[in-house]
Amino acid sequence: MPAGGKGKAGAGNREPGTGARNAAGNGKRAESHGSRFPVPGSQRPSGQLTRAQKLDLYYWMRLTRSLEERLVALYRQTKVVGGLFRSLGQEADAVGSAYALERRDILSPLIRNLGSMLVKGATPLEILRQYMAKGDSPTRGRELNIHFGDTERGFIGNASVRKKTLHRTLNDLLDSWEATGFKEFILLTAHGHDPHQEALATVITAGARVRVVDIFAVNLSELLEGQTEAMHGDEVDTSIMLYLAPEMVHMELARDYMMSREELRRYRRGTLKVPGNSAGSIGRPSLASAEKGQILYERIRSRISDRIFLAPAMVG
């Protein structure tokens, strides 16, 4: 997939199945009549897809993989400015989510959602220029990787929110709501990033009560076999998914990857990335089960319910 050219990665002159693949080179998406997915008549909506639609999905996943492989090569040549975040093994998440959307729908991708942007009409040439901070990139070299947007094509640029930005945003948001009469706020989070937690815990209001409920602050240690706490895509996450949506879990792909306590601390502080030799998970997803997921889910729900509904009433 040359950096110049028309921006198609591995597409050659292949004719598109439904016309959606034309977006790879020119940023224009084929017309769509409503959602691409028919009304699901089985447990798996994918069973309702036509062969052409399945080929389309494969095309977008293959395009995503090919483009990221080229970006890795450029990164090793020091031609990529800043960091490179791959979606290796996660291409289907981004592609499938975007493919199911209607033309009028808007998405806001993050660093591992390159595939969703391609489906929406972003071109490989734009992505390459953006990662290399070129003057003719979508942001004219002022932003990096996929932090750019185009509302006409249906995607809005995003970036990871820093602690100060999140804190200031929440203060402003709660202040505006408090001014309209709200007297109590409950902030529910399942984000294990320490700076994120600190931003939530230090929100300031004039007089309204603020309670922060962290889902994974619930002690789950005695319910786990291979871990002592929740990690990332691990025994906890996978078990809960097996209980709530088993059709979305492929246990044959589960790969364990354990970190030391110090590595986990650095990961949660944002100073350590998910290692490239892991499968994207931290923990032991291979030990997950639906039965364990039900117990974990009920424990978390019970603790949150107690925290919200059984807390002492406001005074005054």
Residue, then its C-alpha position, 0 to 999 in steps of 0.5 A: m500500500p504505497a503512501g502516495g497513490k490513491g490510498k487503497a490498501g490491498a484493494g487492487n481493482r476489485e469491484p465492491g460488493t455493495g459499493a461501500r468499498n469505493a470509500a477507500g480511495n476517494g472518501k465518498r461513501a456509497e448511498s445506503h438505505g437505512s441500516r445495512f443490517p436487516v431486522p435480526g431474526s436469529q441470535r446472531p444478526s450476522g446470520q442475516l448478512t448477505r455474502a456481499q455484505k460479509l465480503d465488504l466487512y472483510y474488505w474493511m478489516r483487511l484494509t485496516r490491517s494493511l494500513e496499520e502494517r504500513l504505519v508500523a513500517l513507517y514508525r520503525q523508519t522514524k517517519v511517524v510523529g508521536g505514538l502509534f496505536r494499533s487495533l491488531g485483533q480488534e479490527a472487527d469491533a471498529v469495522g462492525s460497529a461503523y458498518a451497522l450505522e446509518r448514513r446520518d449517524i455520527l461516531s467519535p472514534l478513539i485511537r484503536n478505531l481506525g477501521s470505523m473511520l475508514v468505513k465512514g469515508a476516511t482515506p488511507l492517504e489522509i491517515l498516512r499524512q496525519y500520522m506523519a504530521k504533513g502540511d497537507s494532512p487533515t489538521r495541517g500537521r497540528e494534530l496526530n494519528i486519527h485525531f481529526g474529524d469530518t461531520e459531513r462524512g460522519f465522524i468527529g475527531n477525539a482525543s484522550v481526555r487529560k485529568k485537568t480537562l476532565h476536571r474542568t469540564l465536569n466542574d462546568l457541567l455540574d455547575s450549570w446543572e446545579a444552577t437549574g436546581f439539581k441538588e445531587f449528582i451520582l458519577l458512575t464510572a468503570h474506568g480504572h485510570d487513576p488520573h480519571q478517578e482523581a478528576l471525578a473525586t475532586v469535582i467541586t459544586a456550590g452546595a450540591r452533593v456529589r457521589v462517585v461510584d467506581i464499579f471496579a472499586v468493589n472487592l472481587s478478590e475472593l470470587l476470582e481464581g487467577q487474579t486478585e483484582a480487576m484488570h483489562g479484558d480479564e477474568v472479570d470482564t470476560s466472565i461478565m460478558l459470558y453472562l450478559a452477552p455470550e454470543m459476543v465472546h470467543m473463548e478460543l481467542a482468550r490469551d492470558y497476560m499477567m503484569s507485576r503489581e508495579e507494571l499494573r500501577r504504571y499502566r493505570r497511571g498511564t505511563l505504561k501501554v498494553p504490551g505489544n506481545s499481549a493479545g490486548s488483555i491484561g489478566r487471565p480471561s481463560l479462567a472466565s465462565a458465565e457462572k462466575g460472571q453472574i456472581l460478579y455481576e450480582r456482587i457489583r450491582s448489589r454494592i452499587s445499589d447500596r452505595i447509591f440508595l442506602a447512603p445517608a440522606m442529605v442534611g439541609 
